[in-house]
Structure formats: C-alpha cells, structure tokens
Amino acid sequence: MLSDPIVALATPPGRSALAVVRLSGAGALDVAARVIRPFHAEPPRTAHLAEFVDAGRALVDRGLYLVFQAPASYTGEDAVECFCHGGLVTPARLVAAFEAAGARPAAPGEFTRRAVLNGRMDLVQAEAVNDLIAADAPTQARAALARLEGGLSRRLAALREELVALLALLAYDIDFPGEDDGAVDPAVSRARLAAVRERVARLLATAPAGARLREGALVVLAGPPNAGKSSLFNALLGRDRAIVTEVPGTTRDAIEAHAALDGWPVRLVDTAGVRDAEDRIERMGVEVSRRWLDAADLVVWCEEGPDGPARAPTIPAGRFLPVSTKSDLNPSASLRETSASSAVKVSAVTGEGLDALREAVVARLYGDGTIPADLDGLLVNERHRSALARAAEALREAAAQLQPGGDSVLAAHEVQEAVAALDGLIGAVDVEEVLGAVFAGFCVGK
C-alpha cells in the first residue's frame, strides 16, 4: 500500500472565492513545512493564517491551513488542507509548490482509497462519497449520505455476524458430533439460515428501486407533433433546452436532460412527434421515439384535445400517464380516452398543472413503497446487487444441504461463500481489481 505524500486540488478549477488544496501521506507535515510559513503542526484541527511559497521562496498566496494528524483525518494519515484564493492560477501554483516540495499528484479517488485501506470507512461508504458528489436531486443526496453514515454497512455487518454464528454452529456439529451436549438440532440451523435468507432477499428486492434512484427514472415525453412536448420539457426543466416552434415535426431527435421533480431524480426525454411521416428524416426520428417508448419507466403522453392527430401506442397502464397540454388555449378541452387514468391538464405558458404533473410522475415512479423511508437499506448499484445475489445463491445451496440427507460440511462451505460475498461487498478483503474499478470514477481531489 502506497503511503507517500500526495497532493491535489479538492475544489473544481475556475473562478471562485476560495480553493482547497489537499495534502496527505507519510511525511506530509514535512512537505507542508517547506511551503507554508510559518508552519505549526500543533494544535491540530485549528485554522492558521500563513503565507504559501514556492520552491524559490516567492509568495504564491496568503491563506488558511489546517493540520489533521493520523489517524484522525479523512485518509487516516497525516494531512494538511490549505485554503487559498480561487481561480486558475493561484491553486495550480500552490499544487505545484507542494509537488516541488516532495509530494506527487494524487490519482483519481486516491484520498478515499487510502481512507478505505486505513479503516476509516468501508467500500460501501466510499462509493457513497462519489454518489453524494454526483447527486442531481435531494433524494439522491439523502440516500448517499445515509450510506456514508454507515446505514447499509451496519445492515450488511449484522448479516455477516449472523452467518459467522451459523458457521460456528455447523463447525461444532461437524468437529464435535460426540460431545456430551449432543449434536446441534438441525432445525435450529435451518431456522437461523432461513431468517438470514429472508433478510438478504428483502435487501435484494430493493435493487431495482435503488438503481432507479441512483440513475434517475426515465420519463419520456411523447405524443403527436405540435402537442407541446418540447414546451413542457423546457417548463419541467426550468430552462430552454429544446427548440420550440409552431411547425409540426420541429423535434427530429430525442433530447435527454436530468431533472429533480419534487426532490426525486428523473431523466427527461423529449421525443419527435409520433405520426405516419412522409419525410425520411422525420420517419427516422419517429422510429427513435418508439424505441424510447419501449425503454421508458414512464411515458407522459401529450395531446392538445379530443381531435389530436395520433392515437397513443399500446403502453401498459402502469407506464402511461396522459397529459392534456396547452390548457391555456383549450380550457374546456378534454383528452380523449386512451387510458383508464385521468389526464393531467397543464400549460407550459402559465404553469397551470405543472405541480400536479410533477406529483403524478413522482407517485408513479417512487410511490410504490419499494424505497424505504430511511433510505438505509437500499442497494443502489450493480456491484451491490451482484454480491448479494451471490450470497443468496450460496445460502440457497446451504439450505438444501441442511435438509435430511444433506451434507453439513457442504452447507458450511456454502455459508462461508456467502460470508466471502459480503466481505467483498464491504471491502473487508483487499482485492485490487475491485478497488481499482470502484475508484476509477472518482475525481482527483477525493
């Protein structure tokens, strides 16, 4: 494990009031003393005003710095954080000064990776750091923060403890079958295993909802040409993202954008109008629209009124939400019956009905109870789901071996496989391939 001093800008480059430069590793305090004057390692976690100088002792900036002594730091190592003026020049000069003083540039995610290797957090919490930074919606941030605070990790650790206790029972039965206390009642082992399997199954059941929360639900705005889809798309985003004209067929391709509706993440897609088009390019756009309809978590079908030029394609009721657009121009119009659900009347111009539409979309996508209120027990990515699926499969095999005629040695082996799957999930084992895949997507300053 590398523990040499590393340095990186921990805030985005560009014009800003302040920038943060982070330094960490063995010998970080010696490196800091060559750049910061005067430098005081004591008391830690105290802001000091100082000058930052380069290798030629020329002044780079004047700002604040804090010292974090191991193990009480983010990385578990000695660390220093400097607060200088923002912009493109000063932070870069300060980073270069630390490099000249003996630090090397940090790799993406290396600070958090060291935090995992030094026991400051587990792998699930480390992934939550990246998810919190990448959050587009308040609910995504809340879920990531819950994982960063250890909510999911504690549930996984509790499962692991129960499996280890079950292994102890099985080992006793295998190694000491003739003891005075007698063999362990197989019903006890089966009951314990069944309880753990049920809890694993409940966690696995949250994977689809967790993935939807992490990536954002796919909401496709569709309907005939000139039905107000692009105007509604812009209104829901709160900015002009799609071109809007009165000419039918203006939208020729799908436009995707992330948005937060009532705090919940969605991926909004504006599509070309669905109709029997004669123009070759427009026909290609319609074909793209139909593919988006098939992939959508929810189709918001837009029509002006009862005389719309196209009928909605066959879409399951659970994925279909009819909307009557341009209510400011058609105050008395009613959408023709294309679904058992009642249409939501909206106007992108006046804003009428937009709140009701947001509520309806969120209720359809996130109101089915699959997302727990505390957001702790939620599997949000494929690595989580895959590890729990491996554990569930191993426990299924173990349950089969605990039935009459089974082999308790094989049952113990399968339970150990389930423990190994959980260990890989939380990072209790040092697997370089897993660590490399997790931290490759991090920003450098984390």
C-alpha positions in Angstrom: 0.0 0.0 0.0 1.4 3.4 -1.0 1.5 6.0 1.7 3.8 8.6 0.1 2.7 12.2 0.2 0.0 13.1 -2.4 -1.5 16.4 -3.3 -4.5 17.6 -5.3 -6.9 20.4 -5.8 -10.0 19.4 -3.9 -12.3 22.0 -5.4 -13.2 22.5 -9.1 -10.8 24.7 -11.1 -12.1 28.0 -12.2 -13.1 31.4 -11.0 -14.2 31.2 -7.3 -13.6 33.0 -4.0 -11.7 30.1 -2.5 -10.0 26.9 -3.4 -8.9 23.9 -1.3 -5.6 22.1 -1.8 -5.4 18.7 0.0 -2.1 17.1 1.1 -1.9 13.6 2.7 0.5 10.8 3.4 3.6 9.8 5.4 5.8 12.8 5.6 3.0 15.2 4.6 3.9 17.5 7.5 7.5 17.8 6.4 6.3 18.7 2.8 3.9 21.3 4.2 6.6 22.9 6.3 8.6 23.6 3.0 5.6 25.5 1.5 3.8 27.0 4.5 5.4 29.7 6.6 5.2 29.8 9.5 4.0 26.2 9.8 2.6 24.8 13.1 1.6 21.1 13.4 0.0 21.9 16.8 -2.7 22.2 17.8 -4.3 20.0 15.1 -7.7 20.9 13.5 -7.1 24.6 14.1 -7.1 27.2 11.4 -3.8 29.1 11.0 -3.1 32.2 8.8 0.1 31.8 6.8 2.0 32.5 3.6 2.3 29.9 0.9 5.6 30.0 -1.0 7.1 28.1 -4.0 10.5 26.4 -4.3 12.2 29.8 -4.9 10.5 31.2 -1.7 8.4 33.5 -3.9 5.0 34.3 -2.4 2.2 32.2 -4.0 -0.7 33.4 -1.8 -1.7 34.1 1.8 -4.4 31.9 3.3 -5.5 29.5 5.9 -4.4 25.9 6.6 -5.5 23.1 8.9 -3.5 20.1 10.1 -5.0 16.7 10.7 -2.8 14.2 12.5 -3.1 10.5 11.9 -5.3 8.6 12.4 -7.8 11.4 13.0 -8.0 12.5 9.4 -10.1 11.7 6.3 -7.4 9.3 5.0 -6.2 8.1 8.3 -2.8 9.6 7.5 -1.2 13.0 8.4 -3.0 15.5 6.2 -3.0 19.2 5.6 -5.7 21.3 3.9 -4.9 24.7 2.5 -7.5 27.4 1.7 -6.2 29.8 -0.9 -7.9 32.2 -3.4 -9.7 30.6 -6.3 -9.1 30.9 -10.0 -6.9 29.1 -12.5 -3.5 30.4 -11.5 -3.1 30.5 -7.7 -4.4 27.0 -6.8 -2.3 25.5 -9.6 0.8 27.3 -8.4 0.1 26.0 -4.8 -0.2 22.4 -6.0 3.0 22.8 -8.0 4.7 24.1 -4.9 3.8 21.0 -2.9 4.9 18.8 -5.7 8.3 20.6 -5.8 8.5 20.1 -2.0 8.1 16.3 -2.3 4.5 15.4 -2.9 3.2 13.7 -6.1 -0.1 14.3 -7.9 -2.9 12.1 -6.4 -4.6 9.6 -8.6 -8.4 9.7 -9.0 -10.1 8.7 -5.8 -6.7 8.1 -4.0 -7.6 10.0 -0.9 -10.8 8.0 -0.4 -9.0 4.8 -1.4 -6.5 5.4 1.4 -9.3 6.0 3.8 -10.7 2.5 3.0 -7.3 0.8 3.3 -6.7 2.6 6.6 -10.0 1.5 8.0 -11.6 5.0 8.1 -14.6 3.7 6.0 -15.6 0.6 4.1 -16.1 0.2 0.4 -19.9 0.9 0.5 -19.3 4.2 2.3 -16.5 5.1 -0.2 -18.9 4.6 -3.1 -21.4 6.8 -1.2 -18.9 9.6 -1.2 -18.8 9.6 -5.0 -22.6 9.2 -5.2 -23.0 12.2 -2.9 -20.8 14.4 -5.1 -22.6 13.2 -8.2 -26.2 13.7 -6.8 -28.5 15.7 -9.1 -31.5 15.5 -6.8 -32.1 16.0 -3.0 -33.3 12.4 -2.5 -30.2 11.0 -4.2 -28.0 13.1 -1.8 -30.0 11.9 1.2 -29.6 8.3 0.2 -25.9 8.7 -0.4 -25.5 10.4 2.9 -27.3 7.6 4.7 -24.9 5.1 3.2 -21.9 7.3 4.0 -23.1 7.4 7.6 -23.0 3.6 7.6 -26.6 2.7 7.4 -26.3 0.0 4.7 -22.9 -1.1 6.1 -24.4 -1.8 9.5 -27.1 -4.0 8.0 -24.5 -5.9 6.0 -22.3 -6.3 9.0 -25.2 -7.7 11.1 -25.9 -10.2 8.3 -22.3 -11.2 8.3 -22.3 -11.7 12.1 -25.3 -14.0 11.9 -23.7 -16.1 9.2 -20.5 -16.4 11.2 -22.6 -17.5 14.2 -24.3 -20.1 12.0 -20.9 -21.3 10.8 -19.9 -21.8 14.4 -22.9 -24.0 15.0 -22.2 -26.0 11.9 -18.5 -26.3 12.8 -19.4 -27.6 16.2 -21.7 -30.2 14.7 -19.0 -31.3 12.2 -16.0 -31.3 14.6 -17.6 -32.4 17.8 -20.5 -34.7 17.0 -20.0 -36.9 20.0 -19.8 -34.3 22.7 -21.8 -34.6 25.9 -24.1 -31.7 24.9 -25.1 -33.8 21.8 -25.4 -32.8 18.2 -26.9 -29.4 17.3 -30.6 -29.7 16.4 -30.7 -29.3 12.6 -34.0 -27.4 13.0 -32.0 -24.6 14.8 -29.5 -24.2 12.0 -32.3 -24.3 9.4 -34.3 -21.6 11.2 -31.3 -19.3 11.6 -30.4 -19.8 7.9 -34.0 -19.1 6.8 -34.0 -15.9 8.8 -30.8 -14.6 7.1 -32.0 -15.7 3.7 -35.2 -13.7 4.2 -33.3 -10.6 5.1 -30.9 -11.0 2.1 -34.0 -11.4 -0.1 -35.5 -8.2 1.3 -32.3 -6.3 0.5 -32.1 -7.7 -3.0 -35.7 -6.7 -3.6 -34.6 -3.0 -3.2 -32.1 -3.2 -6.1 -34.4 -2.1 -8.9 -35.7 0.9 -6.9 -32.2 1.7 -5.8 -30.8 1.7 -9.3 -33.7 3.9 -10.4 -32.9 6.3 -7.6 -29.2 6.4 -8.4 -29.6 6.8 -12.2 -32.8 8.7 -12.3 -36.1 7.3 -13.6 -36.5 7.5 -17.4 -39.5 9.7 -18.2 -40.3 10.1 -21.9 -42.5 12.9 -23.2 -44.3 11.6 -26.3 -47.3 12.3 -28.4 -48.3 13.7 -31.8 -46.4 16.6 -33.5 -47.0 20.1 -32.2 -48.6 18.7 -29.0 -46.5 20.9 -26.7 -43.9 18.2 -25.7 -40.9 20.5 -26.1 -42.5 23.4 -24.3 -43.5 21.0 -21.4 -40.0 19.6 -21.4 -38.5 23.1 -21.0 -41.0 24.0 -18.3 -40.2 20.9 -16.2 -36.5 21.6 -16.6 -36.9 25.3 -15.8 -34.8 26.4 -18.8 -35.0 26.4 -22.5 -33.3 23.1 -23.6 -35.4 22.1 -26.6 -36.2 24.2 -29.6 -39.9 25.2 -29.7 -41.8 26.3 -32.8 -45.3 26.1 -34.2 -44.1 24.0 -37.1 -45.1 20.3 -36.7 -42.0 18.0 -36.7 -39.5 20.5 -35.4 -38.1 17.9 -33.0 -36.3 15.3 -35.1 -34.2 13.5 -32.4 -34.5 12.7 -28.7 -33.2 15.2 -26.2 -32.3 14.0 -22.7 -31.7 16.0 -19.6 -31.5 15.3 -15.8 -34.1 17.0 -13.5 -35.4 16.8 -10.0 -39.1 16.6 -9.6 -40.2 17.3 -6.0 -36.7 16.2 -5.0 -36.7 12.9 -6.9 -34.3 12.3 -9.8 -35.6 11.7 -13.3 -34.1 11.7 -16.8 -36.5 13.6 -19.0 -36.5 12.8 -22.7 -38.2 15.0 -25.3 -39.0 12.9 -28.5 -40.1 13.5 -32.0 -43.9 13.6 -32.7 -45.3 10.2 -33.4 -47.2 10.1 -36.7 -47.0 8.5 -40.1 -44.4 10.8 -41.5 -43.5 11.2 -45.2 -40.2 12.9 -44.7 -37.4 10.4 -44.4 -35.5 12.2 -41.7 -38.7 12.7 -39.7 -39.5 8.9 -40.1 -36.1 8.2 -38.5 -37.0 10.5 -35.6 -40.3 8.7 -35.1 -38.5 5.4 -35.0 -36.1 6.7 -32.3 -39.2 7.9 -30.4 -40.7 4.4 -30.5 -37.6 2.9 -29.1 -37.6 5.4 -26.2 -41.2 4.5 -25.5 -40.2 0.9 -25.1 -37.4 1.7 -22.7 -39.3 4.3 -20.6 -40.1 3.9 -16.9 -43.0 6.3 -17.6 -44.4 7.7 -20.8 -46.0 11.1 -20.4 -48.3 11.2 -23.5 -49.1 14.7 -24.6 -52.2 15.8 -26.7 -54.0 19.0 -27.1 -57.5 17.8 -27.0 -60.1 15.3 -28.4 -59.1 15.9 -32.1 -55.4 15.1 -31.8 -53.9 13.7 -35.0 -52.4 10.5 -33.5 -53.6 7.8 -31.1 -51.3 6.6 -28.3 -49.4 3.4 -28.9 -50.2 0.4 -26.7 -48.4 1.0 -23.4 -49.1 -0.7 -20.1 -51.2 1.4 -17.8 -48.5 1.4 -15.1 -46.1 3.2 -17.5 -48.6 5.5 -19.1 -49.6 9.0 -17.9 -51.9 11.0 -20.3 -51.5 14.8 -20.2 -53.7 17.4 -21.8 -51.4 20.2 -22.9 -52.0 23.9 -23.8 -54.8 24.2 -21.3 -54.5 28.0 -21.6 -55.6 27.7 -25.3 -58.1 24.9 -24.7 -59.6 25.5 -21.3 -62.6 23.3 -21.9 -60.9 20.5 -23.9 -60.7 17.0 -22.5 -58.2 14.4 -23.6 -59.8 11.5 -25.5 -59.9 8.2 -23.6 -56.5 6.5 -24.2 -56.1 5.1 -20.7 -58.0 4.3 -17.6 -56.1 7.1 -15.8 -57.4 10.6 -15.9 -55.4 13.2 -17.9 -53.5 15.9 -16.1 -54.2 19.3 -17.6 -51.1 21.5 -18.0 -50.0 24.7 -19.6 -46.3 25.3 -20.2 -47.0 29.0 -20.7 -49.0 29.8 -17.5 -47.6 27.0 -15.3 -51.1 25.6 -14.6 -51.0 22.0 -13.7 -47.2 21.6 -13.6 -47.1 20.9 -9.8 -49.9 18.3 -10.3 -47.9 16.7 -13.1 -44.8 16.6 -11.0 -46.7 14.9 -8.2 -48.3 12.4 -10.5 -44.9 11.5 -12.1 -43.2 11.0 -8.7 -46.2 9.0 -7.4 -46.0 6.6 -10.4 -42.2 6.2 -10.2 -41.4 6.3 -6.5 -44.7 5.9 -4.7 -45.0 2.1 -4.7 -43.3 1.6 -1.3 -40.2 -0.1 -2.7 -37.9 2.6 -1.4 -37.6 2.6 2.4 -38.4 5.8 4.2 -35.0 5.9 6.0 -33.1 5.1 2.7 -30.6 3.0 4.7 -31.4 -0.5 3.3 -31.1 0.3 -0.4 -28.9 -1.4 -3.0 -28.0 1.3 -5.5 -25.6 -0.2 -7.9 -24.9 -3.4 -9.8 -21.9 -4.3 -7.7 -24.1 -4.4 -4.6 -26.8 -6.4 -6.3 -24.3 -8.9 -7.8 -22.6 -9.5 -4.4 -25.9 -10.0 -2.6 -27.1 -12.3 -5.4 -24.0 -14.5 -5.0 -24.6 -14.6 -1.2 -28.3 -15.5 -1.8 -27.4 -18.3 -4.2 -24.8 -19.7 -1.7 -27.4 -19.6 1.1 -29.9 -21.4 -1.1 -27.4 -24.2 -1.7 -26.7 -24.3 2.1 -30.4 -24.6 2.8 -30.6 -27.6 0.5 -27.7 -29.3 2.3 -29.3 -28.8 5.7 -32.3 -30.8 4.7 -32.4 -34.5 5.8 -29.9 -36.5 3.7 -27.8 -33.4 3.1 -24.1 -32.8 4.0 -23.4 -30.3 6.8 -19.8 -29.9 5.5 -21.1 -28.7 2.2 -23.6 -26.5 4.0 -20.8 -24.9 5.9 -18.8 -24.3 2.7 -21.8 -22.5 1.1 -22.3 -20.3 4.2 -18.6 -19.4 4.0 -19.1 -18.5 0.4 -21.9 -16.2 1.4 -19.6 -14.6 4.0 -17.0 -14.1 1.4 -19.5 -12.3 -0.9 -20.4 -9.9 1.9 -16.7 -9.3 2.7 -16.1 -8.4 -0.9 -19.1 -6.0 -0.8 -17.9 -4.0 2.1 -14.2 -4.3 1.3 -13.2 -6.5 4.2 -10.8 -8.2 1.8 -8.1 -6.3 -0.2 -9.0 -7.1 -3.8 -7.0 -4.7 -6.0 -9.2 -5.3 -9.0 -12.4 -4.4 -7.1 -10.7 -1.3 -5.5 -9.4 -0.1 -8.9 -12.9 -0.4 -10.5 -14.6 1.5 -7.7 -12.2 4.4 -7.5 -11.6 4.9 -11.3 -14.7 7.1 -11.5 -13.7 9.4 -8.6 -12.5 13.0 -9.0 -8.8 13.6 -8.3 -9.3 15.6 -5.1 -11.2 12.8 -3.4 
